[in-house]
């Protein structure tokens, strides 16, 4: 069984690593700090430290490994410099035989609420999505040059235990009135773990998969459902005309895009059966 390496072994990666271990696979989690590495080791996961913003002096053995790349891109710019640095290091530290790259559905840009499958041309509108698209392209070029395999997951918003907007709700921050709220998409963390493992095992070389529960809603309904589940007041709703002055820059950028993700390819080709096919069932599992 091939050695698994998880670069960016955090909220998702730790869960994937533990799932790999349950399958009997050797796995190494790669993180940026010694403190994070100690946390992985305490959970029984072999760990290595690698800072992709610094020159690569050392790295875990990658030759013939199966690599999950979950690390976030840098915080600014339009290039995925961390992916560029890693790929350049493959010549020194070994070529993985297969990579699963975690991208974002943000690469599609604003689709005015239309249903979107993997054939939709990309049109990233914001830099964070442009960086992910750059990462996709860099890994695709590497795969073409080496013949090693690549599977890309374009992932919707991730939610689960410890990853819900509870602090925002407690602060009473407003949201858009529901009639003006854009469509949003999400996937429960436990289902995403299964998707990642299925992509590694059965994903077609060079294929792209939308990773979403396939049950889009609007952003305001999302906040309302989480508030109801947590026993918190629903957020106040404001008209779009007031949003610029009352919402954060980050939230405003999300409000400028609306799309509904079709995840049929994920189910058909990877044989994934989601445990939480909608938000209500997923929230019930967040206790």
Residue pairs with C-beta under 8 A, 6 or more apart in sequence:
1 24
1 25
1 26
2 25
2 64
2 65
2 66
2 97
2 98
3 25
3 26
3 27
3 28
3 61
3 64
3 65
3 66
4 17
4 20
4 25
4 26
4 27
4 28
4 65
4 66
4 67
4 68
4 200
5 27
5 28
5 30
5 60
5 62
5 65
5 66
5 67
5 68
5 96
6 13
6 16
6 17
6 27
6 28
6 29
6 30
6 67
6 68
6 70
7 30
7 50
7 52
7 67
7 68
7 69
7 70
7 71
7 86
8 30
8 31
8 68
8 69
8 70
8 71
8 72
8 102
9 16
9 17
9 29
9 30
9 31
9 36
9 40
9 45
9 47
9 70
10 31
10 36
10 70
11 158
11 162
11 163
11 189
12 70
12 102
12 158
12 189
12 192
12 193
12 196
13 29
13 68
13 70
14 29
14 40
14 43
14 45
15 189
15 190
15 193
16 68
16 70
16 193
16 196
16 197
17 27
17 29
17 40
17 45
18 43
18 44
18 45
19 193
19 197
20 27
20 197
21 27
21 44
21 45
23 197
26 46
27 45
27 46
28 45
28 46
28 47
28 48
28 60
29 37
29 40
29 45
29 46
29 47
29 48
30 47
30 48
30 49
30 50
30 60
31 37
31 40
31 47
31 48
31 49
31 50
32 49
32 50
32 51
32 52
33 49
34 49
36 47
36 49
37 47
37 48
37 49
38 47
40 46
40 47
41 47
48 59
48 60
50 56
50 58
50 59
50 60
52 71
52 81
52 82
52 85
52 86
53 74
53 81
53 82
53 85
56 85
56 86
56 88
56 89
56 92
56 93
59 89
59 92
59 93
60 93
61 93
61 94
62 90
62 93
62 94
62 95
62 96
63 93
63 94
63 95
63 96
64 94
64 95
64 96
64 97
65 94
65 96
65 97
66 96
66 97
66 98
66 100
66 200
67 96
67 98
67 99
67 100
68 99
68 100
68 102
68 196
68 200
69 83
69 86
69 99
69 100
69 101
69 102
69 135
69 139
70 102
71 82
73 80
73 82
73 83
73 128
73 131
73 132
73 134
73 135
74 80
74 81
74 82
74 131
76 127
77 127
77 131
78 127
78 130
78 131
78 134
79 131
79 134
80 131
80 132
80 134
80 135
80 138
83 134
83 135
83 138
83 139
84 138
87 138
87 139
87 142
90 96
90 142
95 146
95 148
96 148
97 148
97 149
98 148
98 149
98 150
98 151
98 200
99 139
99 143
99 148
99 149
99 150
99 151
100 151
100 152
100 153
100 196
100 199
100 200
100 203
101 135
101 136
101 139
101 150
101 151
101 152
101 153
102 153
102 155
102 196
103 132
103 133
103 135
103 136
103 152
103 153
103 154
103 155
104 128
104 129
104 132
104 154
104 155
105 116
105 154
105 155
105 156
105 185
105 210
105 212
105 259
105 261
106 124
106 126
106 128
106 129
106 132
106 257
107 122
107 123
107 124
107 129
107 132
107 133
107 136
107 154
108 116
108 120
108 122
108 123
108 124
108 154
108 259
109 122
109 123
109 124
109 125
109 129
109 257
110 123
110 125
110 256
110 257
110 258
110 259
111 120
111 257
111 258
111 259
111 260
112 258
112 259
113 182
113 183
113 258
113 259
113 260
114 259
114 260
115 259
115 260
115 261
115 262
116 210
116 259
116 260
116 261
116 262
117 210
117 262
117 264
117 265
118 154
118 207
118 208
118 209
118 210
118 265
122 133
124 130
124 132
124 133
125 256
125 257
126 253
136 152
136 208
139 150
139 152
140 150
140 152
140 206
142 148
142 150
143 149
143 150
143 205
143 206
149 205
149 206
150 205
150 206
151 199
151 200
151 203
151 204
151 205
151 206
151 207
151 209
152 207
152 208
152 209
153 195
153 196
153 199
153 208
153 209
153 211
154 208
154 209
154 210
154 211
155 187
155 192
155 211
155 212
156 184
156 185
156 186
156 187
156 210
156 211
156 212
156 213
156 261
157 184
157 185
157 186
157 187
158 186
158 187
158 188
158 189
158 192
159 186
159 187
159 188
159 189
159 279
159 282
159 283
159 286
160 188
160 189
160 190
160 282
160 285
160 286
161 189
161 286
161 287
163 189
164 226
164 230
164 286
165 223
165 226
166 226
166 230
166 232
168 223
168 235
169 223
169 226
169 227
169 230
169 232
169 233
169 235
170 232
172 233
172 235
172 236
173 235
173 247
174 235
174 236
174 237
174 238
174 246
174 247
175 181
175 219
175 220
175 223
175 235
175 236
175 237
175 238
176 219
176 220
176 237
176 238
176 239
176 240
176 243
176 255
177 220
177 237
177 238
177 239
177 240
178 218
178 220
178 221
178 237
180 239
180 240
181 218
181 219
181 220
181 221
181 255
182 218
182 219
182 254
182 255
182 256
182 257
182 258
183 216
183 217
183 218
183 258
183 259
183 260
184 216
184 217
184 218
184 219
184 222
184 254
184 258
185 212
185 213
185 216
185 259
185 260
185 261
186 212
186 213
186 222
186 279
186 282
187 195
187 211
187 212
187 213
187 274
188 213
188 274
188 275
188 276
188 282
188 285
190 275
190 276
190 285
191 213
191 272
191 274
191 275
191 276
191 282
192 211
194 272
194 274
194 275
195 209
195 211
195 266
195 270
195 272
198 270
198 271
198 272
199 209
199 270
202 269
202 270
202 271
203 209
203 269
203 270
204 269
207 269
209 263
209 265
209 266
209 269
209 270
210 261
210 262
210 263
210 265
210 266
211 263
211 266
212 261
212 263
212 266
213 263
213 274
213 276
213 277
213 278
213 279
213 282
214 261
214 262
214 263
214 264
214 267
214 274
214 277
215 277
215 278
215 279
216 259
216 260
216 261
217 225
217 279
219 254
219 255
220 235
220 237
222 279
223 234
223 235
224 234
224 235
225 279
225 280
225 283
226 232
226 283
227 233
227 234
227 235
228 234
229 283
229 284
229 286
238 246
240 255
243 252
243 255
244 252
247 255
266 272
267 273
267 274
275 281
275 285
276 282
276 285
